Amino acid sequence: MNSDIMNQDLVDELEYMEELLTKSGFFDSEEILEILEDQFIDEDIDISQYSVSSNDFSNENFSKLENAFTNLASEKIVAIHNCGYDISEGVNDAFELYVHLHNNKFSVEGFSFYTFEDIEESICECKLKITFGDFENNEEMALKIGKIVFKYLKEENFNIAWDGTINNQIEIYPFKWDKSYDSEKEYEIEGAYEVFIKNQVLK
């Protein structure tokens, strides 16, 4: 393969990642450039030459998702937006948050999250998968968590596919990803922590 084709592949990959990070709505332009620089650190690319702007999405679907996730906190379920890159990282992050909350004397029964991979699938294929579970490896409790997550998503009038078992994720389909960037809000672990505590204090 000649170097021109390789370089074009690299450019295409970088542009795809830049577009994906922008469309996700979780990062400002500076953060996007830092992520790209880190990811392509071994390549001879001047990331600073790239211009990144915010998306202009409506936030309509995301607002409903955010509302469902906020309501889950009242059920002692930590619900985390953009939780890790994949499920393995997501579970690790959820347990990290659980330990932090537990150490601060908060009672937590389960978790719910979607990953960056899930966001990518939502952007490309208009469906969003939600992972759920408990912290004690208790199948009965995990199923209970799944049913509660399902309930709150249904209350937002999402169309949901789930087989009612702990073996499969809950899938919102269709789900058009439309989160706009908001510099005033925290998401991921920090945001989930804030939302959880606020909901416990208000109860």
Sequence and secondary structure as in RCSB ss.txt:
>XXXX:A:sequence
MNSDIMNQDLVDELEYMEELLTKSGFFDSEEILEILEDQFIDEDIDISQYSVSSNDFSNENFSKLENAFTNLASE
KIVAIHNCGYDISEGVNDAFELYVHLHNNKFSVEGFSFYTFEDIEESICECKLKITFGDFENNEEMALKIGKIVF
KYLKEENFNIAWDGTINNQIEIYPFKWDKSYDSEKEYEIEGAYEVFIKNQVLK
>XXXX:A:secstr
  HHHHHHHHHHHHHHHHHHHHHHTS  HHHHHHHHHHHTTTS   GGG          HHHHHHHHHHHHHHTT
TEEEESS SSSHHHHHHHHHHHHHHHHHTT    EEEE  HHHHHHHHHHS EEEEEEESS  HHHHHHHHHHHH
HHHHHTT  EE  SSTTS EEESS        TT   HHHHHHHHHHHHHHH 
